[in-house]
């Protein structure tokens, strides 16, 4: 009688798995007509629309990826409001209309250029010996504003010029690194230069001279955090004017108003201790609206919409009674309406505020409906009606431009650049269901089925854990965590809107903070437990995947899943909460979401209850761990620790690192490599 030891069987299985991984095993059940990582590279990536002053022409950008060159090229397109065919004008970005509508401004090579509406007579407007960004024309056409990086703080090289070959960094404050860069002593400063007829006619003025502060806010603030007053004599901008250590713990940004004639600056939003940003002036210049968060240090607080009367300084909230975020607020042509984007039940729709209503709080009306996310819009007033040209996407379609009738909410496709590629792709069906949670609530769960779905077949399933932790599982089209690509690889995708995700009310959103490993994790398990009972799901072939807080979720589930899953993939996941607190950069995030520092008294329960490293004794399931080494939000050491645990315990595992990527994987070839490793791993353990 021949006997084989348990250890020998385990070694044999491991050998087969490794062979599959390194020989590029792929499932035979992949639908060839569906969306793949390679097909996504053929899609053009569209920017938001920019309407001409008279509303007759629309500008937008389109970026095409060149995998061989490992880069993308952005071109500017123009299309008539009458929906004539879009025309490519030139290579460049950030298109904008000169106030008179006769020229198009755009950015190329870090400088401002102009051209005619047919793309002819391209001329360089600025010729600075430094790059500029976030350029805007003043409404009267007399100035341009732009951002330039200005050195304010000393560097080690400044302190020790006698050692020119020395390489060192010296810091006295926090935020010594941010997102994916080390602080180099420079700050984003707002400059204003006189302008006339396509030329800068005088020297720029730095209106933040000597200030160790940024506008727009780093790392993701853009031109929408700066706004010219309609008179062209004032400009508003967003900044956190505090030292870097205080800024690391604070979300207290304010909106500042600079007067060109007097050269003075005043703070318009000083009393509020949270975020104030995204200013927008009314067409008559009497009012300013902006977004506000009122809870200090809480970066995912509800986006309230505020209104300031400039003459009196009176401030009131326009979003009172509305239990959702009001984003991307824009006035229409005469100030009678404000249009916004807001999430509702895991979609993003267009809403309207009627400013003519005789009420302290203008009524809110939902304009659009459907299974989609709107991403941005511009407003055109024609024939006595407001129309919107808007970016719209879904899990089954990348961002495209659409015309939206503000009166009746009707939607019609406007841009067609991706029609040919998409016409050759079969998308899986996107379904939704409401799942009961362990505390008796209802949770919306997206379920994405493979193309050519056969209800009589059993499929492996993936539980997708969203990041954030307050990021909605809405109808986004991701170029990495793409549910259609997963479905095309033969997987049923389960994507729950667990506790902490927006668009289901403020209470649902707040319940994640201080309870990372609590109800939110039970919500994830409730979702997969519900869907795995379907006859088309093989409950013996389940995986859990996620990034950022989703990566945290995967690490936590690895120690608490009670045998549900056969494999895990964690990207940029948080593993050890004390280590995360001590090495991340925006400390206001962990300080609020973990209920304080780990040395506080009383000690927050997060560190002794919710940290995934506390449960590694239960780890027994294969895991792929991925991280970008330039990720300073969730430092790569989090994945180092998790991989060390997995290998030390003899668990099948792999560590995939990208030395030149941050929290995301952005370069085309790195993206394709990421996808290859992702699906090889899943196929090896689930097929």
N, C-alpha and C positions, 0 to 999 in steps of 0.2 A: 504494500500500500504506500503510495506516494503522498506525503503531506507537505503543504506549503504554508509557511508562517505568515501571519498577518503583515509583518514588516516586509516580507518579500512581495506580497500582493501589492502593498502600498508603493513599493519601489517600482514594480512593473507598471502600475497605473501612471505614476509620475513620469516614467520614461516615455510612455505613449503620449502623454499630454505635452511634454517638452518637444517631442518629435513633431506633433501637430502644430505647435506654436511656431517652430522654426522652419517648417516646410510650407508655411502659408496656407494652411487648410482653410477652405471656404465651404460654406454650406451650399448644398445643391438646390436648396429651396429658395434662393434669392430670385426675385422677379426681375428679369432682365429689362423690363420696360419701366421700372420704377426709378425713383430718385436715388442717385449715388453721390458719394463725395466728389467723384470726378465730374459728374454732371453739374453739380453745384458750381464748379469752377467756370462753367460756360455761361452762367447767368450773369446779367449785368446788374450792378448794385446801384439803385437809384437814390438820389438825394431828394430833399424836400423842395417843393415848388416855390418860385419867386415870381410874382405877377408884376407886370409893368404898371406904371402909374395910371394909365388909362384902362388897364385890365384886358387889353387885346392880345398880349403876348405873355407866355410863361417860360421862364428859364428853369432848368434843372440839370443836375449832373448825373453822369453814369460812369461807373468804374468797371473796367474789364480786367480780369485776372489773366496774367501770362505765367503759367506754371513754370515753363522753361526758364524764364527770367526771374522767377520767384518774386514777382512784384505785380502791382496793378497800375493802370493808367486811367486817369480821370479826364473825361471830356465834358464840355458844356453843350447842352442842347437847347433849342428854342422851338416852341410849338404855339400855334395860334389858339386862342380860346375857342375858336370855331372848330377845333379838333382837326385842323389840317395836319399833315404828316410832320413828325418831329424832324428837325434838321440839326446835324452836328455842326457846331460853330468852330470850336478850337479846343486844344488841350489846355486844361487849367481847372481851377476850383473856385469855390466861394463866389458864385456869380451874384451881382447886385445891379440894380438900375440906378443910373445917375438920376437925380431928382427931376430933371427936365424930360426924362424918358428917351433922350436922343442917343445916349451911349450906354453901353454895358460895361461895368467894371468887373474885373475878375483878378484872381491871384495866380501868379506864376513865378516860380523861383524866389519866393519870399518877398515879392514886390507887387504893387498895384499896377494893372494894365487896364486899358480901355479899348473898345472896338465898336464898330457900327452893329446894328441889329442883324446884318447879314454876315457878320464875322470879318468884314473887311477893315482895313486901316487900323490894324492892331498897333497900339503905341504904348510905350512904358511911361507911366505917370510918375512913379517914385523911383529914385535912383540912389537910395541910401546905401551906405557901406555896411549895413546890418539888415538882417531879415525882419520883416514886420508881419503881423497877423491881425485877425479880427477887425479888418478895415470897415469903416462905415462913412457914408457921405452925410453931412449935416443936411437937414431938410431944405435949407435955403441955398444949398449948393456952394456955400462960401468956405467951407472947411471939410477936411477929412479927419477922422479919428483912427488911431491904430494902437496896437500893443507892441512894445519893444521890451526885451529882457534887459534889465539894467542891474549892474552889480552895485550892491549896497554894503553887504557884509564882507569882511576880510576873509581870505582863504589862507591856508597854510603857506602857499607860495608868496602871498603878500606879507605874511609875518616873517618869513625867513628867505628873503631874496638872495642871501648869501649861499643858499643851498639849492641851486637851480635844478639839480638832478634828483632831489628828494621827492618822494611820493608819500604824502600823508594827508589825512583829513583831521581837522580839529573843530570840535563843536562844544558850545556852552549851553545850547538849548535843544529841546526835543524837535520833532519833525526834521531830524537831520537827514532823513531820507523819506521819500513820499512816492507811493505807488510803484514806480520802477526806476527812479533816479535819486541820486544823492544830492543833497542841497549844495549848490556850488556858489552861493553868495549872491545869486541874481534873483530878481523879482520881476513879475509882469507889471509894467507901468503903462498907464494910459497917456497917450500923446495926442495933441491936436495941432494940425498944420493948416495954414491958409491955402485955399485952392481956388482956381478959376480956369475954366476952359481947358481942362485936361492937363493942368500943370500945378505943381506945388509952388506957391509964390512967396514963401518965406520959411523961416526956420521953425521946426516943430517945437512945441512947448510940452515939457513933461509936467503934467498937472499933479504928479505924485512925487516930485523931486525929493530924494533922500529918504523916502518912506520904505521901511522893510516890510511891505505888504504887497499882495497880489490883487490884480483884477484882470480877467475873470478869476474865480476861485479855482485853485488846483485841486485835483488833477483834471476834472472833466468840464469845468465851466467854459462856456463859449460866448459867442457874440451876443446871445440873448440876455446876458447879464449886464449889458451896456445898452443905453437908449438915449437918443437925442430928443430933446424937447422940440416940438413942431416949429418954434421960433428960430431954431438954430443957434440960440444964444445960451443954452444950458445943456448939460449932458449928465445923465445919471449913470452910476456904475456901482457894482457890488464888490465889497471887500470885507475881510476880517482884520480889523486894525487892532492887533494885539501881538504880544511877543510870541515866539514860536512854541514855547512850552505851554502857554495858556491856550494857544490855538490848537494844540494837539488834543486838548481836553474839551474844547468848546465848539459849538455849532453857531456861535453868535456872529453871523455876518450881518452887515447893514448895507443900506442903499444910500449913497452919497450923491449930492447934487452940486456940480461945479458950474459957476457963473463965469462965462468967458470975459465979460466986460470988467468985472471987479476982480477976477482971479481968486475968488473965495469959494470955499467948499463947506457945505453943511450936511450933517447927518439927518436924514429924514425918518429913520426908523429906530432911533437909539433905545427906547424903553424896552423893546422886545429882546429876551435873552436867547432866542433861537434863530434859525435861518430867516433872513429876508433877502429875496433875490428875484430876478426876472422882471425888472421894471418895464412898464409900457405906458406911454402918455396917451391921453384922449386926443382926438383930432383937433379940438379947440384949445388944447394945452392947459385946461383948467384942472385936470385930474390926472392922477397916476394910479395904476393898478399894479399889483405885484403878488408873489407867493410868499406866504409866511408859515413857519412852523413855530409853535409857541412853547414846546417842551424843551428845556435846555438839554443838550447833548444827545437828543434822540433824532438821529438822521432820517428815520422813516416815519416821523410824525405826519399827520394829515396835512396836505397842501391846502391851506386856507387861501381864499382870494380876498385881498384887501384893497381899499380905495382911499386915497389921500386927496383932499381938496387943497391945492397948493396955496391959495390965497389965505386960508384960515389955519391950515395945519391940521384940520379935523381928519381923523382916521376912523373908518368903520369897516367891518367885515361884511363882504357880500355873500359869503358862503354859509352864513348862519342857517342851521337847520338841514344842511346838506351833508349826509354822512358818507363822504367820499372825497377823493382828491380832485382839485381843479387845476389842471395843467395847461400850459401853452395858451394862456388867455390872450385874446386879441380883440381890439375894438374894430367895429365895422366903420364905414366911411364917414358916418355922421354921428357916431357915438351913441346911437340908439340901441345897439346890441353889443354884447361881448360873447364871443364864441370860445369854447374851451374843449379840451379833451379830458375824459374821465373814465376810469375803469368801472365796469359793472359786470359782476358774475363772470370774471376771467375773460372779458373782452374789453376793448377800449373804443369808446364811442364819442361822437361829437354832440355837445350840448350847447344851449343858448341861454344867456341871461338877458331878460328884457329890461333895459335901463329906463324905459319910459313909464314903467309901472309905478303907481303912486304908493310905494311901499319902501320901508327901510331896507327890506331884503328882497331884491328883485326875484321874480319867479324863474325857476330853472326848468327848461324843456329839453328832453332828449330828442335830438334830430335824427340820428342814424340808428339802425338796428342791423343785426346780423352777426355771424360767427367770424369775426375779424378784429384786427387792431388797427386803428388809425394812428399814424406816427407823426403827423404834422400837416399844416395846411396854410394856404394864403387865401385872402378874401377878395372877391371881385364883385362890384356892384354894377349890374347891367340890367336894362329894361325894368328898372324899378324894383329889382329883387337882388338879394345877396346870393352869390354862388361861391362855393369853396372848391379849390383844386387841392386835393389832399392825398398824402401818401397812405396807402392801405396795404396790409399784409395779412396772411393767415398761416396756419401750420402747413398748408398745402400750396402756398404761393408767396414768392418774395415780394418786397415792396414794389408796388406799381402806383401810378398816379390815376386818380379818379375825380370826376366832377360830382359834386354833391349839391343838390338843390336845398338851400337852407329852409325853404318854406315847407316842402313835403318830405324831405329826407331821401328822395330818390337818388340813386347812385348809378353812375355810368362810367365805364372804363375810358380813360383819357390817353394814357401812354401804352405803347404796344411793343416795346423793345425786346421783351422776353417771350413774346407770343410763340415764336417759332420753336424755341427750345422746349417750352412748357407743353406745347401741343404733342410732343413725342414722348411725354412722360405720363405714366399711369400712377396716380396718387392713391394711397390707401385711404379708406373711409375714416373720418374723424368723428367719433361719437362722444357723448357725455352722459354721465349718470350722477345721481345724488346718492352718496354713501353715508350711512349712519355711523357716527363716531362713537368711541367708548363712553363719552359723556353725554350722549343723546342728541348731538347736533347733526346738521346735515352739511356734507362737504361735497363740492363739485369736483368730479374726477373726469379728466379727458382719457379716453381709450382710443388709441390709434391702431387700426387693423392693417395687416399687410395688403399690398395690392393683389388683386385676384384672390381675395380671401375666400377660403372654403370652410364653412361652418362645421363640416364633418371631419376636418383635420385638427389635430392637436398641435399647438404652437408653443414654443418657449415664450416667456414673458419677461419684460424688464420693468422694474419699478424705478421711475425717475424721481429723484429727490431734488427739488429746486433749491437754488442758492438764495443769497440775500443777507439775512434770512427772510427779508420782507420783499421778495421779488415775485410778482404774480406769475403763475403758470397760465398766461393768457395765450392769445393766438399769434405768438411770435414765430417768425421764421428765422431760425438760427443756422449759421454756417458751420457750427460745430455740434451742438446738441440738437440735431435736427431729427424730429420724430419720424418724418417720412423716410429718411435714410435708414433709420433703425427698423422701421416697418418693412422697407424694401429688402432688408437683410433677413427677413423672415421672423421678426419678433412682434408680438403684441406689446404695445407700449402703454403703461399705466402711469398717468401724470396727475397726481392729486394736488388740489389747492389746499394744502394742510394749514393748520393753525399758523398765523403770522403772515399770511399772504394778503395783499390789498385787494380791493374791489368787492369785499364782502362786509364792509363796515369797519369802523374804527376799533370796536371792541375785539373783533376777530383778529385784526392786524396786530394789536398790542399784546396778544396772549402768548407770543413767542418770547418776549423779553424776560430774562431771568428764569426761563423754563425751557432752555434749549433741548434738553433730553427728556422732557415731560410729555405733555399732550401732543405736541407736534409729531413726535416719534410714534405715538400710538395712532395718530391720524394716518401716517404712512403705512403702518401695518394694517390698519382697517381697510385701506384702499386695495392693497394687494390681496388681502384675505377675501375681499368681496369678489374681485375679478377672477381670482384663481378657481372659483367654483364654477365658472363657465365651462361648458363641455369642450370648447375650442382651446382652452389653456391647459397645458401640461404642468401640474403643480410640482412635478419633480424636476422641472427645468426653469427655475426662476433666478433672475439676477437683480441686483440693486446697483444703481449708478447715480453719480451726481458730482457737482463741482462746488467749491467754496463752502457755504453752509451745507450744500448738498453733499460735498465730500465729507464734512463733519458727520452728516447723517449716516453716510455709508460706514464710517469708522464706528459710530455708535451702534448701528445695526449689526455690525460684525460681532459685537459682544453681547447682543441682546435679541437676536432674531429667532432663537429656539428652533434652528434647523430649517427655516423656511426657504433659504436661498442656497443656491449651489455655487455662486460666485459673486464677487463685488468688484466695482471699479470706482476709485476715488480720485478726483482731480482737484488739486489745490485745497485739500481738506484740512480742517482744524482738528488736531489730534489731542493736544495737551493744553488745557485752558490757561494754566498758570504761565506756561511758556509763550502762548499766544499773546497774553496780556503784556508780557515783558519785551516782545520783539516786534509787534505790529506798530504802525505809525500813527494812525488817527485814533488816539486813545479814547476819544469821546464815544466811539462805537462800542468797544468792549466794556468801557466803564458803565455805559447805560445798559447794554444788553446782558451783561453778566452780573449786574447789580453792584458793581464796584470792584476795587482792587482786591487781590487775594490776601493782602496783609491787613485789610480793614477789620475792625472789631465792631459788631460781630462779623465773623467771616461769612461772605456770601455762600449760599448753599451750592451755587453753580460749580464751584471747584471740587466739592466733595461728592457731588451727585451726578453732574451732567458731563463731566470730562470723559471722552471715549477711552483714554488710557487706563481708566479705572477698571475696565471690563475686558482687558486683553487676555485674562486667564480663560475666557470663554471662546477666544478666537480659534477656529478650526476650519475655515473656509477659504479657498483660493481667492487672492486679491491682487488686482493690478493697481498700482499707485503712480500717479502722474503729477508733475509739477514743473512750472517755469521758474528758473533760478533768479529771474529779475522780479519776482513777486515779493513785494515788501508789505502788502496788505496781509496776506497769509504767507509768512516766510517759509521757504523751502525746507527749513529744519523740521517743520511739522510732518512732512512726508518722510524725511530721514528717520524720524523716531518710529513712525508706523512701520516702515519697511524693516528696520532693525528688529522690531518685535516679531514681525511675520517670519522673517528668515530664521531668527533665533529659536522660534517655536517649531520650525520645520514645516511651516505652511507654504504651499505652492504660491509663489508671489513673484512679482516683477516690478522694478522701479524704472519709470520712463521719465527722463529729465530733458528739458529744453533750455540750454544755457542762455539763450538770448531772447527768451519770451518772458512776459510778465504773468499776470493773473489769467490772461487769455493766450490762446495760440493763434497768432495773427498772420504769419507768413504762409504763402500758399503751399510750399513743399513741406513745411512743418505740419501744416493742417492735414495734408494727405497722409503723412507718416502717422500722425495721431490717429486718424481714422483706420489706417491699416492695423495698427497695434490693438486698437479698441475692438475691432470686429474679429480679429484672430483670437483674441483672448476669450471673447464671448462664445464664439463658435466652438472653441476647444472644450469648453466646460458645459455648454448648454445644448450642443447638437451632436 
